[in-house]
Amino acid sequence: YVLLNLALGASGGEPELSAFPMKYEIDYVRVYQRKEHCVRPGQL
């Protein structure tokens, strides 16, 4: 599984309501994995 933190914003105050509705899309996710921690099915 891949979990993505899609949180937006910070401690900059309340969001401006006139800026909504907006679109938030993710079109690409890069995943890295260390070779020494790679577990293949059947090796558990």
MOPAC internal coordinates of N, CA, C and O (Angstrom, degrees):
PM7 1SCF
backbone

  N    0.0000 0     0.00 0     0.00 0    0    0    0
  C    1.4439 1     0.00 0     0.00 0    1    0    0
  C    1.5287 1   110.00 1     0.00 0    2    1    0
  O    1.2310 1   121.07 1   -28.60 1    3    2    1
  N    1.3115 1   115.56 1   151.40 1    3    2    1
  C    1.4532 1   121.94 1   175.12 1    5    3    2
  C    1.5193 1   107.28 1  -123.16 1    6    5    3
  O    1.2310 1   120.69 1   -56.30 1    7    6    5
  N    1.3226 1   116.29 1   123.70 1    7    6    5
  C    1.4599 1   121.29 1   177.21 1    9    7    6
  C    1.5117 1   108.68 1  -105.38 1   10    9    7
  O    1.2310 1   120.60 1   -49.88 1   11   10    9
  N    1.3154 1   116.46 1   130.12 1   11   10    9
  C    1.4580 1   121.82 1   179.24 1   13   11   10
  C    1.5121 1   109.18 1  -114.40 1   14   13   11
  O    1.2310 1   120.43 1   -48.56 1   15   14   13
  N    1.3157 1   116.79 1   131.44 1   15   14   13
  C    1.4570 1   121.61 1   174.36 1   17   15   14
  C    1.5240 1   106.97 1   -87.28 1   18   17   15
  O    1.2310 1   120.48 1   -70.63 1   19   18   17
  N    1.3137 1   116.69 1   109.37 1   19   18   17
  C    1.4617 1   121.76 1  -175.70 1   21   19   18
  C    1.5177 1   112.05 1  -103.12 1   22   21   19
  O    1.2310 1   120.36 1  -158.54 1   23   22   21
  N    1.3151 1   116.91 1    21.46 1   23   22   21
  C    1.4616 1   120.93 1  -178.40 1   25   23   22
  C    1.5238 1   110.63 1   -66.32 1   26   25   23
  O    1.2310 1   121.11 1   -39.77 1   27   26   25
  N    1.3094 1   115.49 1   140.23 1   27   26   25
  C    1.4603 1   122.33 1   176.77 1   29   27   26
  C    1.5132 1   108.82 1  -120.69 1   30   29   27
  O    1.2310 1   120.94 1   -30.50 1   31   30   29
  N    1.3064 1   115.81 1   149.50 1   31   30   29
  C    1.4520 1   119.22 1   174.09 1   33   31   30
  C    1.5096 1   112.90 1   102.39 1   34   33   31
  O    1.2310 1   122.14 1    -0.55 1   35   34   33
  N    1.3011 1   113.51 1   179.45 1   35   34   33
  C    1.4560 1   121.46 1  -179.90 1   37   35   34
  C    1.5201 1   107.44 1  -158.47 1   38   37   35
  O    1.2310 1   120.41 1    24.45 1   39   38   37
  N    1.3003 1   116.82 1  -155.55 1   39   38   37
  C    1.4598 1   120.22 1  -179.89 1   41   39   38
  C    1.5269 1   110.34 1   -92.72 1   42   41   39
  O    1.2310 1   120.61 1  -136.48 1   43   42   41
  N    1.3088 1   116.44 1    43.52 1   43   42   41
  C    1.4606 1   121.19 1  -177.23 1   45   43   42
  C    1.5130 1   113.66 1   -94.99 1   46   45   43
  O    1.2310 1   119.71 1  -164.24 1   47   46   45
  N    1.3157 1   118.17 1    15.76 1   47   46   45
  C    1.4527 1   120.75 1   179.98 1   49   47   46
  C    1.5190 1   111.99 1    97.79 1   50   49   47
  O    1.2310 1   121.18 1    10.73 1   51   50   49
  N    1.3073 1   115.34 1  -169.27 1   51   50   49
  C    1.4597 1   121.40 1  -178.16 1   53   51   50
  C    1.5286 1   110.30 1   -76.38 1   54   53   51
  O    1.2310 1   120.19 1   -34.66 1   55   54   53
  N    1.3478 1   117.25 1   145.34 1   55   54   53
  C    1.4657 1   119.04 1   178.14 1   57   55   54
  C    1.5259 1   111.29 1   -70.91 1   58   57   55
  O    1.2310 1   121.02 1   -31.75 1   59   58   57
  N    1.3047 1   115.65 1   148.25 1   59   58   57
  C    1.4572 1   121.14 1   178.99 1   61   59   58
  C    1.5263 1   108.33 1   -77.96 1   62   61   59
  O    1.2310 1   120.12 1   -60.07 1   63   62   61
  N    1.3150 1   117.37 1   119.93 1   63   62   61
  C    1.4583 1   121.33 1  -174.48 1   65   63   62
  C    1.5219 1   112.58 1   -68.18 1   66   65   63
  O    1.2310 1   119.34 1   155.85 1   67   66   65
  N    1.3267 1   118.86 1   -24.15 1   67   66   65
  C    1.4608 1   120.21 1   179.94 1   69   67   66
  C    1.5250 1   112.09 1   -71.37 1   70   69   67
  O    1.2310 1   119.96 1   168.20 1   71   70   69
  N    1.3250 1   117.68 1   -11.80 1   71   70   69
  C    1.4651 1   121.52 1   180.00 1   73   71   70
  C    1.5241 1   112.18 1   -83.63 1   74   73   71
  O    1.2310 1   119.89 1   175.57 1   75   74   73
  N    1.3203 1   117.82 1    -4.43 1   75   74   73
  C    1.4672 1   121.27 1  -177.51 1   77   75   74
  C    1.5112 1   110.00 1  -107.96 1   78   77   75
  O    1.2310 1   117.13 1   -25.53 1   79   78   77
  N    1.2958 1   123.07 1   154.47 1   79   78   77
  C    1.4655 1   127.46 1     1.39 1   81   79   78
  C    1.5259 1   111.61 1   -77.84 1   82   81   79
  O    1.2310 1   121.56 1   -29.60 1   83   82   81
  N    1.3075 1   114.63 1   150.40 1   83   82   81
  C    1.4638 1   121.79 1   177.59 1   85   83   82
  C    1.5170 1   108.63 1  -129.73 1   86   85   83
  O    1.2310 1   121.35 1   -10.49 1   87   86   85
  N    1.3012 1   115.02 1   169.51 1   87   86   85
  C    1.4506 1   121.33 1   179.23 1   89   87   86
  C    1.5224 1   108.34 1  -114.46 1   90   89   87
  O    1.2310 1   120.32 1   -45.62 1   91   90   89
  N    1.3228 1   116.99 1   134.38 1   91   90   89
  C    1.4659 1   122.37 1   179.60 1   93   91   90
  C    1.5195 1   107.19 1  -127.92 1   94   93   91
  O    1.2310 1   120.47 1   -73.71 1   95   94   93
  N    1.3071 1   116.70 1   106.29 1   95   94   93
  C    1.4558 1   120.87 1  -176.76 1   97   95   94
  C    1.5221 1   110.58 1  -122.88 1   98   97   95
  O    1.2310 1   121.14 1   -34.39 1   99   98   97
  N    1.3184 1   115.42 1   145.61 1   99   98   97
  C    1.4622 1   121.84 1   172.84 1  101   99   98
  C    1.5179 1   105.84 1  -117.78 1  102  101   99
  O    1.2310 1   120.76 1   -59.25 1  103  102  101
  N    1.3155 1   116.15 1   120.75 1  103  102  101
  C    1.4577 1   119.00 1  -177.39 1  105  103  102
  C    1.5273 1   112.85 1  -109.39 1  106  105  103
  O    1.2310 1   119.88 1   176.19 1  107  106  105
  N    1.3274 1   117.84 1    -3.81 1  107  106  105
  C    1.4581 1   119.34 1  -177.22 1  109  107  106
  C    1.5217 1   109.31 1  -156.87 1  110  109  107
  O    1.2310 1   120.61 1   -45.51 1  111  110  109
  N    1.3209 1   116.44 1   134.49 1  111  110  109
  C    1.4663 1   122.30 1   175.26 1  113  111  110
  C    1.5233 1   107.09 1  -132.84 1  114  113  111
  O    1.2310 1   120.65 1   -53.03 1  115  114  113
  N    1.3103 1   116.36 1   126.97 1  115  114  113
  C    1.4630 1   121.00 1   177.13 1  117  115  114
  C    1.5219 1   108.29 1  -101.81 1  118  117  115
  O    1.2310 1   120.74 1   -47.86 1  119  118  117
  N    1.3294 1   116.19 1   132.14 1  119  118  117
  C    1.4609 1   122.21 1  -177.97 1  121  119  118
  C    1.5228 1   108.49 1  -117.96 1  122  121  119
  O    1.2310 1   120.94 1   -48.30 1  123  122  121
  N    1.3167 1   115.80 1   131.70 1  123  122  121
  C    1.4623 1   122.46 1   177.09 1  125  123  122
  C    1.5180 1   108.62 1  -113.33 1  126  125  123
  O    1.2310 1   120.77 1   -32.30 1  127  126  125
  N    1.3219 1   116.14 1   147.70 1  127  126  125
  C    1.4559 1   120.65 1   176.70 1  129  127  126
  C    1.5181 1   108.33 1  -145.88 1  130  129  127
  O    1.2310 1   120.52 1   -47.75 1  131  130  129
  N    1.3234 1   116.61 1   132.25 1  131  130  129
  C    1.4593 1   121.26 1   176.79 1  133  131  130
  C    1.5235 1   109.21 1   -73.38 1  134  133  131
  O    1.2310 1   120.67 1   -39.40 1  135  134  133
  N    1.3053 1   116.33 1   140.60 1  135  134  133
  C    1.4594 1   120.17 1  -178.30 1  137  135  134
  C    1.5263 1   111.98 1   -66.37 1  138  137  135
  O    1.2310 1   119.78 1   143.62 1  139  138  137
  N    1.3240 1   118.02 1   -36.38 1  139  138  137
  C    1.4671 1   119.60 1  -177.46 1  141  139  138
  C    1.5233 1   113.17 1   -70.52 1  142  141  139
  O    1.2310 1   120.01 1   164.65 1  143  142  141
  N    1.3403 1   117.59 1   -15.35 1  143  142  141
  C    1.4630 1   120.72 1   178.95 1  145  143  142
  C    1.5243 1   111.96 1  -105.51 1  146  145  143
  O    1.2310 1   120.38 1  -171.57 1  147  146  145
  N    1.3063 1   116.88 1     8.43 1  147  146  145
  C    1.4585 1   121.15 1  -177.99 1  149  147  146
  C    1.5249 1   109.31 1   -76.35 1  150  149  147
  O    1.2310 1   120.40 1   -55.95 1  151  150  149
  N    1.3197 1   116.83 1   124.05 1  151  150  149
  C    1.4612 1   122.39 1   177.20 1  153  151  150
  C    1.5207 1   107.21 1  -116.98 1  154  153  151
  O    1.2310 1   120.92 1   -58.48 1  155  154  153
  N    1.3076 1   115.84 1   121.52 1  155  154  153
  C    1.4593 1   120.36 1   179.46 1  157  155  154
  C    1.5267 1   109.36 1   -94.42 1  158  157  155
  O    1.2310 1   119.92 1   -28.43 1  159  158  157
  N    1.3218 1   117.76 1   151.57 1  159  158  157
  C    1.4719 1   119.92 1   177.81 1  161  159  158
  C    1.5273 1   110.62 1   -55.02 1  162  161  159
  O    1.2310 1   120.38 1   -44.13 1  163  162  161
  N    1.3024 1   116.88 1   135.87 1  163  162  161
  C    1.4538 1   121.96 1  -178.58 1  165  163  162
  C    1.5199 1   113.67 1    93.20 1  166  165  163
  O    1.2310 1   119.63 1   170.69 1  167  166  165
  N    1.3474 1   118.31 1    -9.31 1  167  166  165
  C    1.4638 1   121.49 1   179.81 1  169  167  166
  C    1.5235 1   111.84 1  -101.13 1  170  169  167
  O    1.2310 1   119.74 1  -174.84 1  171  170  169
  N    1.3013 1   118.10 1     5.16 1  171  170  169
  C    1.4670 1   120.64 1  -177.49 1  173  171  170
  C    1.4970 1   111.93 1   -72.25 1  174  173  171
  O    1.2310 1   120.10 1   180.00 1  175  174  173

